[in-house]
Amino acid sequence: MRRIHYSWFILVITFFSIIVAGIVRSSSGVFIVPLENEFGWDRSVISLAFAISLFLYGLSGPFMAALIEVFGIKKMMVLGMSTLLTGIFLTFFMKHEWQLMLIWGIIIGLGCGVFLTVLSPYVANRWFDKRRGLAVGILTASTATGQLILLPVLAIIIENYSFKWAIGLIMVLSFVMLIIILLFMKNTPKEVGVLPYGAEEEIQESAAVQKKNPIGMAFRSLNEAVRVKEFWLLAGSFFICGLSTNGLIGTHFISYCISFGLPVVTAASLLSFMGIFDLIGTTVSGWLSDRFDNRWLLFWYYGLRGASLVLLPFALKEGTITLLIIFSVFYGLDWIATVPPTISISRQVFGVEKSGIVYGWIFSSHQAGAAVAAYGGGLIFKIFNSYTWAFFLAGIFCLLGSLFVILIKRQKSDSVVKDDAVRL
């Protein structure tokens, strides 16, 4: 019986690490109403804290990528999970609005930065020579898997006990994951005496990277990237991606459902139902990104997502659970299916070595869009006492995003780029 390649063990460890970080991030949706009730805080203030978190972990992306280059994947994962644990623990002692901003805006925002920005492409690029797109798809889908499994559980705990019991569950999971990372995570295949999955010869990495300044590396990469048209098109479309996913749906979907009279557990279950189909959709998207033109994949993803967001208010107004389930399936398949093709285009345009940090900057744009939607959604609710306009606008922006990606110049596939490099 053939031994399982260690790359797949690394994939599993990374998968579950991202699940834990993802559930911390996505749990904000079930905490908005409990925090309102517990402390009497304004919803726009709570939304601002979550918006800061979204923006900060996105902005940290290129710097996290540079730090991974210098210190390695394992050290950064340990640091990130320890930071998350600290923020979750401090939540038990939170009493004032500024503490919410500090804990959930800054500490947890930075803790999520490693896992939810550039970790997936780094693990895929370093541990996989073949099946990279599939690996990225699986790792990207892991954020939805945590949501799928845990959001209804958190909602039930909050409804029957309090939000602090839900925080306790997240803290236990984070601690267990920290131990697993410490014991089994590795930086490169060389550390366990193997080649990347599917590789036939070892790729030599430059030792000079270890001596570089991470901040300098991040800004030098940005300076090169801003001169390329594809960077702006990818960043612009990813801004819209963040705005229409974890910024709006991830933060406000549950509250939007509650405003139409749906119980919190039902709303959380619908969101987790999206996670089932996102796990399928994003994994398949990774497989497709290895085989088809990534621009057209993105065109259809953004267009179909926009259509579903425009239709959501009508589904909620009808109050028919069947329509909401159809929306959850349709939207779920498309939730973060945009990530594998975006990473693939970044790698093809900027090369394997530079694409990690450049993708970090592109992801910063994603989280800037998420922050705009997280705060903007709360603000629109405060003004109109409804989220409907927020969802209509997000749908229109998605249709605009589908036009951005089709303007990207067609790139050579990874295999063609590799063949060109060999000939040179």
C-alpha positions in Angstrom: 0.0 0.0 0.0 1.5 3.4 -1.0 2.2 5.8 1.8 0.1 9.0 1.8 2.3 12.0 0.8 3.0 14.4 3.7 1.6 17.3 1.6 -1.9 15.9 2.3 -1.3 16.0 6.1 -0.2 19.6 5.8 -3.3 20.3 3.8 -5.5 18.8 6.5 -3.7 20.7 9.3 -4.1 24.0 7.3 -7.7 23.1 6.5 -8.7 22.8 10.1 -6.6 25.9 11.2 -8.5 28.0 8.6 -11.8 26.5 9.9 -11.1 27.7 13.4 -10.0 31.2 12.2 -13.0 31.3 9.8 -15.6 30.5 12.5 -14.1 33.3 14.7 -14.6 35.7 11.8 -18.0 34.5 10.7 -19.3 34.2 14.2 -19.7 38.0 14.2 -23.1 37.5 12.5 -24.6 35.6 15.4 -23.1 38.0 18.0 -24.5 41.3 16.8 -28.0 40.9 18.4 -26.7 39.3 21.6 -24.1 42.2 22.1 -26.9 44.7 21.5 -29.0 43.0 24.2 -26.2 42.4 26.6 -24.6 45.9 26.6 -27.1 48.2 24.9 -24.6 49.1 22.2 -25.8 50.6 18.9 -25.7 48.2 15.9 -23.6 50.6 13.8 -21.0 50.7 16.6 -20.9 46.9 16.8 -20.7 46.7 12.9 -17.8 49.2 13.0 -15.8 46.9 15.3 -16.3 44.0 12.9 -15.5 46.3 9.9 -12.2 47.2 11.5 -11.4 43.5 12.0 -12.2 42.8 8.3 -10.1 45.7 7.1 -7.2 45.1 9.4 -6.8 41.4 8.6 -7.1 42.2 5.0 -4.5 45.0 5.2 -2.2 42.7 7.0 -2.2 40.2 4.1 0.9 41.4 2.2 2.9 41.8 5.4 1.8 38.3 6.6 3.1 37.0 3.2 6.4 38.7 3.7 6.7 37.5 7.3 6.0 33.9 6.0 8.8 34.4 3.5 11.2 35.4 6.3 10.1 33.3 9.3 8.2 30.3 7.7 4.7 29.0 7.7 4.7 27.2 11.1 5.9 30.2 13.2 3.4 32.5 11.6 0.6 30.0 12.2 1.6 29.6 15.8 1.7 33.4 16.3 -1.7 33.8 14.5 -3.5 31.2 16.6 -2.0 32.5 19.8 -3.2 36.0 19.0 -6.7 34.7 18.3 -6.7 32.8 21.6 -5.7 36.0 23.4 -8.5 38.0 21.8 -11.1 35.3 22.5 -10.0 35.1 26.1 -10.2 38.9 26.6 -13.8 38.8 25.3 -15.0 37.4 28.7 -13.9 40.6 30.4 -15.2 43.1 27.8 -17.5 45.8 29.2 -17.0 49.0 27.0 -17.3 49.9 23.4 -13.6 50.7 23.1 -12.8 47.2 24.4 -14.9 45.7 21.6 -13.0 47.8 19.1 -9.6 46.7 20.5 -10.5 43.0 21.0 -12.7 42.2 18.0 -11.4 45.0 15.8 -7.6 44.8 16.3 -6.5 41.7 18.2 -8.8 39.2 16.5 -8.4 41.0 13.2 -4.6 40.5 13.3 -5.0 36.9 14.5 -7.2 36.1 11.5 -4.7 37.7 9.2 -2.4 34.7 8.7 -5.1 32.1 8.1 -7.6 34.0 6.0 -5.4 36.0 3.7 -2.3 34.3 2.1 -1.9 31.0 3.9 -3.8 29.0 1.3 -1.6 30.0 -1.8 1.6 29.6 0.2 0.8 26.1 1.3 -0.4 25.2 -2.2 2.7 26.7 -3.8 5.2 25.1 -1.4 3.7 21.7 -0.9 2.1 21.0 -4.3 3.6 20.9 -7.8 0.5 19.2 -9.2 -3.1 19.7 -8.0 -2.3 23.3 -6.9 -5.7 24.6 -8.0 -7.5 21.8 -6.2 -5.4 22.4 -3.0 -6.3 26.1 -3.1 -9.9 25.3 -3.6 -10.1 22.9 -0.7 -8.3 25.3 1.7 -10.4 28.3 0.6 -13.5 26.2 1.1 -12.5 25.5 4.7 -13.7 28.9 5.9 -17.2 27.9 4.9 -16.8 24.4 6.5 -16.4 25.9 9.9 -19.4 28.1 9.3 -21.3 25.0 8.1 -20.6 23.0 11.2 -20.5 25.6 14.0 -22.8 28.6 13.3 -26.0 26.7 14.1 -24.3 25.3 17.2 -23.2 28.7 18.3 -26.7 30.1 17.7 -28.3 27.3 19.8 -25.8 27.9 22.6 -26.5 31.7 22.5 -30.3 31.1 22.5 -30.3 28.7 25.4 -27.4 30.0 27.5 -25.4 33.2 26.5 -22.9 34.4 24.0 -20.1 33.8 26.5 -20.7 30.0 26.3 -20.3 30.2 22.6 -17.1 32.2 23.0 -15.9 29.4 25.3 -16.4 26.7 22.7 -14.4 28.8 20.1 -11.6 29.2 22.6 -11.3 25.4 23.3 -11.2 24.7 19.5 -8.5 27.4 19.0 -6.4 25.9 21.9 -6.6 22.4 20.4 -5.6 23.7 17.0 -2.6 25.5 18.4 -1.3 22.2 19.9 -1.7 20.4 16.6 0.2 23.1 14.7 3.0 23.0 17.3 3.3 19.2 17.0 2.8 18.4 13.3 3.0 21.5 11.0 6.1 21.9 8.8 7.4 24.8 6.7 8.6 22.9 3.6 8.7 19.4 2.2 12.4 19.4 2.7 11.9 19.3 6.5 10.3 15.8 6.2 12.6 14.6 3.4 10.1 14.7 0.5 9.5 16.7 -2.6 6.3 18.7 -3.2 3.4 16.6 -4.3 3.9 15.7 -7.9 7.4 17.2 -8.2 10.2 15.3 -9.9 13.1 17.5 -8.8 13.8 19.8 -5.9 13.3 23.6 -6.5 16.1 25.6 -4.8 14.9 28.5 -2.7 17.0 31.6 -2.3 18.6 31.9 1.2 18.7 35.7 0.7 15.0 36.0 1.4 15.7 35.2 5.1 17.7 38.4 5.4 15.2 40.7 3.8 13.0 43.2 5.7 9.3 42.0 5.5 7.9 45.5 5.4 10.3 46.5 2.6 9.4 43.3 0.7 5.7 44.0 0.9 6.0 47.6 -0.4 8.5 46.7 -3.1 6.0 44.1 -4.4 3.2 46.7 -4.3 5.4 49.2 -6.2 5.9 46.6 -9.0 2.3 45.4 -9.0 0.6 48.8 -9.3 2.3 49.3 -12.7 0.4 46.2 -14.1 -3.2 46.7 -15.3 -4.2 43.2 -14.2 -3.4 44.1 -10.6 -6.0 46.9 -10.6 -8.6 44.7 -12.3 -8.1 41.9 -9.8 -8.0 44.3 -6.9 -11.1 46.0 -8.0 -13.1 42.8 -8.6 -11.9 41.4 -5.3 -13.0 44.6 -3.5 -16.5 43.8 -4.8 -16.0 40.1 -3.8 -15.3 41.1 -0.2 -18.2 43.6 -0.2 -20.7 41.0 -1.3 -19.5 38.0 0.9 -18.1 38.2 4.4 -18.7 42.0 4.6 -22.4 41.9 3.9 -23.7 38.2 4.0 -21.2 37.1 6.7 -21.9 40.1 9.0 -25.6 41.0 8.3 -27.4 38.1 6.8 -28.6 36.7 10.1 -29.7 40.1 11.3 -31.5 40.7 8.0 -33.4 37.4 8.4 -34.3 38.2 12.0 -35.8 41.5 10.8 -38.2 39.5 8.7 -39.2 37.4 11.7 -37.0 34.3 11.2 -35.6 32.7 14.4 -31.9 33.2 14.9 -31.2 29.4 14.7 -33.1 29.2 11.3 -31.1 32.1 10.0 -27.8 30.6 11.2 -28.8 27.3 9.7 -29.4 28.9 6.3 -26.0 30.5 6.5 -24.4 27.2 7.4 -26.3 25.6 4.5 -24.5 28.0 2.2 -21.3 26.6 3.7 -22.2 23.1 2.5 -22.5 24.2 -1.0 -19.6 26.6 -0.8 -17.4 23.7 0.2 -18.5 22.0 -3.0 -18.4 25.1 -5.2 -15.0 26.3 -4.1 -13.4 22.9 -4.3 -14.8 22.4 -7.8 -13.7 26.0 -8.7 -10.2 25.0 -7.8 -10.4 22.0 -10.1 -11.8 24.1 -12.9 -9.1 26.8 -12.4 -6.5 24.1 -13.4 -8.4 23.4 -16.6 -10.3 26.5 -18.0 -9.8 30.2 -18.6 -9.9 31.8 -15.2 -11.3 35.1 -16.5 -14.5 33.5 -17.7 -14.9 31.5 -14.5 -14.8 34.8 -12.6 -17.1 36.5 -15.1 -19.9 33.9 -14.4 -19.2 33.8 -10.6 -19.7 37.5 -10.2 -22.6 37.8 -12.5 -24.5 34.9 -10.9 -23.7 36.2 -7.4 -25.1 39.6 -8.3 -28.3 38.2 -9.6 -28.8 36.1 -6.4 -28.2 39.1 -4.1 -30.8 41.2 -6.0 -33.3 38.4 -5.6 -32.7 37.9 -1.9 -35.0 40.7 -0.6 -37.8 39.3 -2.6 -37.3 35.8 -1.2 -37.3 37.2 2.4 -40.4 39.3 1.7 -42.3 36.2 0.4 -41.3 34.5 3.6 -41.1 31.1 1.8 -38.4 28.9 3.3 -38.1 27.0 -0.1 -37.0 30.2 -1.8 -34.5 30.9 0.9 -33.1 27.4 0.7 -32.8 27.9 -3.1 -30.9 31.1 -2.5 -28.6 29.5 0.1 -27.7 26.7 -2.4 -27.2 29.1 -5.3 -25.3 31.7 -3.4 -23.3 29.1 -1.4 -21.9 27.5 -4.6 -20.5 30.9 -5.5 -19.5 32.3 -2.1 -15.7 32.2 -2.4 -15.4 30.3 -5.6 -13.8 33.4 -6.9 -10.6 32.8 -4.9 -8.9 29.9 -6.8 -9.2 31.6 -10.2 -8.0 34.9 -8.7 -4.9 33.2 -7.1 -4.3 31.4 -10.4 -4.3 34.6 -12.5 -2.1 36.3 -9.9 0.4 33.4 -10.1 0.4 33.5 -13.9 0.8 37.3 -14.1 3.4 37.8 -11.3 5.1 34.3 -11.1 5.2 31.9 -8.2 7.8 33.8 -6.1 6.1 37.2 -6.2 2.5 36.1 -6.4 2.2 35.4 -2.6 2.8 39.0 -1.5 1.0 40.5 -4.5 -2.0 38.3 -3.8 -1.8 39.7 -0.2 -2.3 43.2 -1.6 -5.1 42.0 -3.8 -6.7 40.4 -0.7 -6.3 43.7 1.2 -8.7 45.2 -1.4 -11.1 42.3 -0.8 -11.1 43.1 2.9 -11.5 46.8 2.3 -14.7 46.0 0.4 -15.7 43.7 3.3 -15.2 46.5 5.8 -17.2 49.0 3.7 -20.1 46.5 3.6 -19.9 45.5 7.3 -20.0 49.1 8.4 -22.2 50.4 5.5 -24.7 47.7 6.1 -25.1 48.7 9.8 -25.3 52.3 8.7 -28.0 51.7 6.1 -30.0 49.7 8.6 -29.8 52.7 11.1 -31.0 55.1 8.4 -33.7 53.0 6.7 -34.4 50.4 9.4 -33.8 47.8 6.8 -30.9 46.1 4.9 -32.7 45.9 1.6 -30.8 48.7 -0.1 -27.5 47.2 1.0 -28.2 43.9 -0.7 -29.5 45.6 -3.9 -26.3 47.7 -4.1 -24.1 44.7 -3.5 -25.8 42.9 -6.4 -25.3 45.8 -8.8 -21.6 46.0 -7.8 -21.2 42.2 -8.5 -22.4 42.8 -12.0 -19.8 45.5 -12.4 -17.1 43.1 -11.1 -18.0 40.6 -13.8 -17.0 43.3 -16.4 -13.7 44.0 -14.6 -12.4 40.4 -14.9 -13.2 40.0 -18.5 -10.9 42.9 -19.3 -7.9 41.0 -17.9 -5.5 39.9 -20.7 -5.6 36.1 -21.2 -2.7 34.4 -19.4 -0.6 31.3 -20.1 -1.4 28.3 -17.9 1.0 27.3 -15.2 2.3 24.4 -17.2 3.0 26.6 -20.2 4.8 29.2 -18.0 6.9 26.3 -16.5 7.8 25.0 -20.0 8.9 28.5 -21.0 11.0 28.9 -17.9 12.8 25.5 -18.7 13.5 26.6 -22.3 15.0 29.9 -21.0 
